[in-house]
C-alpha cells in the first residue's frame, strides 16, 4: 500500500460519503434525466438514445486515467470534480427555461459525465491505494451500498421533490425540476466541503515530464492489461455479466412512469420517488451488505453463479407487472379510454401500489446483492498489478461499454414492441450473463495472488 497509513482516517469516515458522492451524478444522467424528460413529454426512444449515449463517457475514462495517475494527488482530482459537478448542476437548472433546453441539457450532461467519470477513477484510486487487501474486502459491501445510496437519493429524493413541487406547491414541471436539480447541487457541494477535511490523498503516481511520456505510460499500461493471464475470459465475464440489466436500467423506471393506456404503470413522480427509491432503500442496503458477507463466507468463486442468478431472476417482476397491466387494459380498454377522454385525466394503474412496491423492491434487492460480486471480481481478479488504478478503470469502462448500446436501444425497442414483449426479451438477454458467470476464470486466489505462482503440494 503506497499511501501513508498513519495519515489515513478510518475508512468509515470517508468510504461511505465518497461512494455516495459517486452514485449521485451517474444516477442523475442515467435515471433522473430520463424521468425529467419523460415528465416533460419526450418519448422513451428520444430519452434512452440521448441519455444512454452519454454513458459512453464512463467507458472512455481509461483514455485519461493514466494522466490522472501521474499529475496531482487523487484527492485533488476528486475534490475538483465534486465542485465542478456542483456548478454543472446549477447550469442544468438554469437551462430548463430555454426553448432548446433538451439539446442544451444533453450537451451539458456530456461535460457532467466527463467530470463524474474522472471522479470515479480517482475515488477508486484512493480506495485501492489507501486500503490493504483485507480492508478492501471488508469495505467492498459498504462501497457498493453507499454508491446505491447515492443512486437512491437521486431517483427517490430528487424525483419526489420535483413531484412535490408540482403537486403541492403549484410549480410547472420545468420550475419544479429546476428546484430539484438545485437540491442535487447543494448536496454535492456539502459532500465536497466534507471531503476537504476527511479524504485521504491516495498514492501519488510518477510525474510525467511531457504528454509524450504520459501517452507512453498509457500505452504500457494498456499492453500490460491485455498481457494478463486469462484476460480474455475475464473480459468476457465483465462484458456480459450485466447484459440483461443494460436493457432494464433506463427503461424500467420509464415503464413505471408511462401512462396506463400506453401499457405503463402510470405512477406520479411522488409515487415513483417513493416506490423506486425510499421504500426499496432498506432492502437495497441490506442486499449490498448481505452480498458482501455472503462472498466473504463462501468465497467469490463459489458464489459467482448464484450472484448472477440474484441479479437476473428478479427481472421477472417486471414481466409480471407488464403482463398484468396489459391484460387489464385489454379487458377494460374502451371504458378506461372513454373515462380518460371525458375527464382529461390519465387512468390510474390497475395494479395496487403495494404490489408494485413489493415487486420493485424485490428487484432492487437482487440487483444490490448480485452487483457486489461484479465489482469484487474486477478489483481482485483483473486489476491487481503495477497499474492497479488504471486497470480497474479499464475494467469498469468495459463493464459500462456493454450498457451503452443496450440502454440506447431499450427505448426504441419498448416503443416498437410494447412493454409486455420488451420485458420478456430482457429475460432472454440474461442468458449470456449466466453463462459468463459459470465459466468466469479465476487466475488469482482470494488474496489477489496468482495461483500459478504458488507452490503446489506433492
Helices and strands as residue ranges (DSSP letters): G 5-7, H 11-27, I 28-32, H 33-39, H 44-54, H 56-60, H 62-68, H 74-95, H 101-130, H 133-152, I 153-158, H 159-167, H 173-198, H 211-226, H 231-240, H 243-257, G 260-262, H 269-273, I 274-278, H 281-298, H 300-313, H 316-343, H 353-377, I 378-382, H 388-417, H 419-429, H 431-439, G 451-453
